[in-house]
Amino acid sequence: MAEITAAAVKQLREKTGAGMMECKNALKEADGNEEKAIDILRARGLASAKKREGRIAAEGIVGSYIHMGGKVGVLVELNCETDFVARGEEFQQLVKDIAMHIAAAEPRYVSRDEVPANVLNHEREILTAKAKNDPKNANKPEQVIEKIVDGMLNKFYEETVLNDQPFVKDPAKTVGELVTEKVAKTGERIAVRRFTRYKMGEGLERRSDDFGSDVASLIS
């Protein structure tokens, strides 16, 4: 079987708009042949998702999720193109699943584009220093260090960006890939527009006796 490289997966994704995992699986099935992989994705209804990205998704719903007896709450806006799809059971379940995921995974941004440049630059500086301080990377050229840092940034995206996070109910796919699957099924553009996650007491100074109780509960 042909080796499936990250570059090949990325190129197929750019051409088809399908998710990374779908592209990787299609390339495996096609033994590395890109044209065959495209046909496989088209047959599954995944290769046309990118064509829908330019459409206006002005319908949708705002969903909510409350967890831990009211300790964590999430509001999320999921958009689609028509009210018909928004009222569908599958779309509404998707909203609930994404809200639940946000409660559990604590993303900070919807997509990579939303990550502020100063945040990304700061993270890159830290990771660059970390990579250069690693004895395994001693004497490696600057361009190799940059590629290592790019790989480390992917971990940062997985931790902070909703679309890049492994879906909590099925970690084999990302939230972005989950949405892409629904795009293929509905034939409409679907996108998470925004979300807010609330945690009870977040940002408030705790009383010392409350903190002591929390510590005692963790070690008991």
C-alpha positions as CSV (number, residue, x, y, z in Angstrom):
1,M,0.0,0.0,0.0
2,A,1.3,3.5,-0.9
3,E,2.4,5.8,1.9
4,I,-0.2,8.5,2.6
5,T,1.6,11.7,3.4
6,A,0.3,14.7,5.3
7,A,1.0,16.8,2.1
8,A,-1.2,14.5,0.0
9,V,-4.0,14.7,2.5
10,K,-3.8,18.5,2.6
11,Q,-3.8,18.8,-1.2
12,L,-6.8,16.5,-1.5
13,R,-8.6,18.5,1.2
14,E,-7.9,21.8,-0.6
15,K,-9.3,20.3,-3.9
16,T,-12.4,18.8,-2.4
17,G,-13.2,20.6,0.8
18,A,-13.8,17.3,2.6
19,G,-12.5,16.7,6.1
20,M,-8.9,15.6,6.8
21,M,-10.0,12.2,8.0
22,E,-12.2,11.6,5.0
23,C,-9.4,12.6,2.7
24,K,-6.9,10.3,4.4
25,N,-9.3,7.3,4.3
26,A,-10.2,8.0,0.7
27,L,-6.5,8.1,-0.2
28,K,-5.9,4.8,1.6
29,E,-8.8,3.2,-0.2
30,A,-7.5,4.5,-3.5
31,D,-3.9,3.3,-2.7
32,G,-2.6,6.9,-2.9
33,N,-4.2,7.8,-6.3
34,E,-5.6,11.3,-5.9
35,E,-8.1,11.1,-8.8
36,K,-9.6,7.8,-7.5
37,A,-9.7,9.4,-4.0
38,I,-11.7,12.3,-5.4
39,D,-14.2,9.9,-7.1
40,I,-14.6,8.1,-3.8
41,L,-15.3,11.4,-2.0
42,R,-17.7,12.5,-4.7
43,A,-19.6,9.2,-4.4
44,R,-20.0,9.8,-0.7
45,G,-21.2,13.3,-1.2
46,L,-18.2,14.9,0.6
47,A,-16.3,16.4,-2.3
48,S,-18.8,19.1,-3.0
49,A,-18.9,20.6,0.4
50,K,-16.3,23.3,-0.5
51,K,-18.6,24.6,-3.2
52,R,-21.1,25.6,-0.6
53,E,-18.7,27.6,1.5
54,G,-19.6,30.8,-0.4
55,R,-23.3,30.6,0.1
56,I,-25.0,32.7,2.7
57,A,-26.1,30.8,5.8
58,A,-28.5,33.2,7.5
59,E,-30.9,30.7,9.1
60,G,-30.3,28.4,11.9
61,I,-30.9,28.2,15.7
62,V,-29.3,29.1,19.0
63,G,-28.9,26.0,21.1
64,S,-27.9,25.6,24.7
65,Y,-26.5,23.0,27.1
66,I,-26.3,23.0,30.9
67,H,-24.0,20.6,32.6
68,M,-22.9,19.6,36.2
69,G,-26.1,20.7,37.9
70,G,-26.0,24.2,36.5
71,K,-22.2,24.7,37.0
72,V,-21.4,25.0,33.2
73,G,-23.6,26.4,30.5
74,V,-23.1,26.9,26.7
75,L,-24.9,29.0,24.1
76,V,-24.0,28.3,20.5
77,E,-25.3,29.7,17.2
78,L,-25.3,27.2,14.3
79,N,-26.3,28.6,10.9
80,C,-27.7,27.0,7.7
81,E,-29.3,28.2,4.5
82,T,-33.0,27.5,5.1
83,D,-35.5,27.3,7.9
84,F,-36.5,23.9,6.7
85,V,-33.1,22.4,7.5
86,A,-32.9,24.4,10.8
87,R,-36.1,22.8,12.0
88,G,-35.0,19.3,11.1
89,E,-34.3,16.8,13.9
90,E,-30.8,16.1,12.6
91,F,-29.7,19.8,12.6
92,Q,-31.1,20.3,16.0
93,Q,-29.3,17.3,17.3
94,L,-26.1,18.7,15.8
95,V,-26.5,21.9,17.7
96,K,-27.0,20.0,21.0
97,D,-23.9,17.8,20.3
98,I,-21.7,20.9,19.5
99,A,-23.0,22.7,22.6
100,M,-22.2,19.6,24.7
101,H,-18.8,19.4,23.1
102,I,-18.0,23.0,24.0
103,A,-19.0,22.5,27.6
104,A,-16.6,19.5,27.8
105,A,-13.7,20.6,25.6
106,E,-13.5,24.4,26.4
107,P,-12.5,25.8,23.0
108,R,-11.6,29.4,22.8
109,Y,-12.2,30.1,19.1
110,V,-14.5,28.7,16.4
111,S,-11.9,28.5,13.6
112,R,-8.1,29.1,13.1
113,D,-8.9,32.4,11.4
114,E,-10.3,33.7,14.7
115,V,-7.1,33.2,16.7
116,P,-5.6,36.7,17.2
117,A,-2.3,37.3,15.6
118,N,-0.7,38.3,18.9
119,V,-1.9,35.1,20.5
120,L,-0.5,33.0,17.7
121,N,2.8,34.9,17.6
122,H,3.2,34.5,21.3
123,E,2.5,30.7,21.1
124,R,4.9,30.4,18.2
125,E,7.7,32.2,20.2
126,I,7.2,29.8,23.1
127,L,7.2,26.7,20.9
128,T,10.2,27.9,19.0
129,A,12.2,28.3,22.2
130,K,11.0,24.9,23.4
131,A,12.1,23.3,20.1
132,K,15.5,24.9,20.2
133,N,16.1,23.9,23.8
134,D,15.3,20.2,23.0
135,P,18.7,18.3,22.7
136,K,17.2,16.2,19.9
137,N,17.0,19.3,17.7
138,A,20.6,20.4,18.3
139,N,22.3,21.6,15.1
140,K,19.1,21.3,13.1
141,P,18.7,24.1,10.5
142,E,16.2,26.9,11.0
143,Q,13.8,25.7,8.4
144,V,13.6,22.3,10.1
145,I,12.9,24.0,13.4
146,E,10.1,26.0,11.8
147,K,8.5,22.8,10.5
148,I,8.7,21.2,14.0
149,V,7.0,24.3,15.4
150,D,4.3,24.1,12.8
151,G,3.6,20.6,13.9
152,M,3.5,21.7,17.6
153,L,1.1,24.5,16.7
154,N,-1.4,21.9,15.4
155,K,-1.6,20.6,19.0
156,F,-2.4,24.2,20.1
157,Y,-5.2,24.4,17.5
158,E,-6.6,21.0,18.7
159,E,-6.8,22.4,22.2
160,T,-8.2,25.8,21.5
161,V,-10.1,25.8,18.1
162,L,-13.5,24.2,18.0
163,N,-13.3,23.0,14.4
164,D,-9.9,21.4,15.1
165,Q,-10.9,19.6,18.3
166,P,-11.6,15.8,18.3
167,F,-15.4,15.5,18.7
168,V,-16.0,14.3,22.3
169,K,-18.6,11.6,21.2
170,D,-16.4,10.3,18.4
171,P,-12.7,11.4,18.7
172,A,-11.9,9.8,15.3
173,K,-13.3,12.9,13.7
174,T,-13.0,16.6,14.4
175,V,-16.0,18.9,15.0
176,G,-15.2,20.5,11.7
177,E,-15.4,17.1,10.0
178,L,-18.7,16.4,11.8
179,V,-20.2,19.6,10.4
180,T,-18.9,18.7,6.9
181,E,-20.7,15.4,7.1
182,K,-23.9,17.3,7.8
183,V,-23.3,19.6,4.9
184,A,-23.0,16.6,2.6
185,K,-26.3,15.2,3.9
186,T,-28.4,18.4,3.8
187,G,-26.9,19.9,0.7
188,E,-26.7,23.3,2.5
189,R,-23.9,25.3,4.0
190,I,-23.7,24.8,7.8
191,A,-21.4,26.7,10.1
192,V,-20.9,27.5,13.7
193,R,-21.0,31.3,13.9
194,R,-20.2,31.9,17.6
195,F,-20.5,30.4,21.0
196,T,-20.3,31.5,24.7
197,R,-19.3,29.2,27.5
198,Y,-20.1,30.0,31.1
199,K,-18.7,28.4,34.2
200,M,-20.2,29.2,37.6
201,G,-18.0,31.5,39.6
202,E,-15.4,31.9,36.8
203,G,-13.4,35.1,37.4
204,L,-14.6,35.6,40.9
205,E,-12.3,35.4,43.9
206,R,-13.2,32.4,46.0
207,R,-13.4,32.5,49.8
208,S,-10.6,30.7,51.5
209,D,-12.9,28.2,53.2
210,D,-14.5,27.4,49.8
211,F,-11.0,26.7,48.4
212,G,-10.2,24.5,51.4
213,S,-13.3,22.5,50.8
214,D,-12.5,22.0,47.1
215,V,-9.0,20.8,48.0
216,A,-10.4,18.4,50.6
217,S,-12.9,17.0,48.2
218,L,-10.2,16.3,45.6
219,I,-7.9,14.3,48.0
220,S,-10.6,12.5,50.0
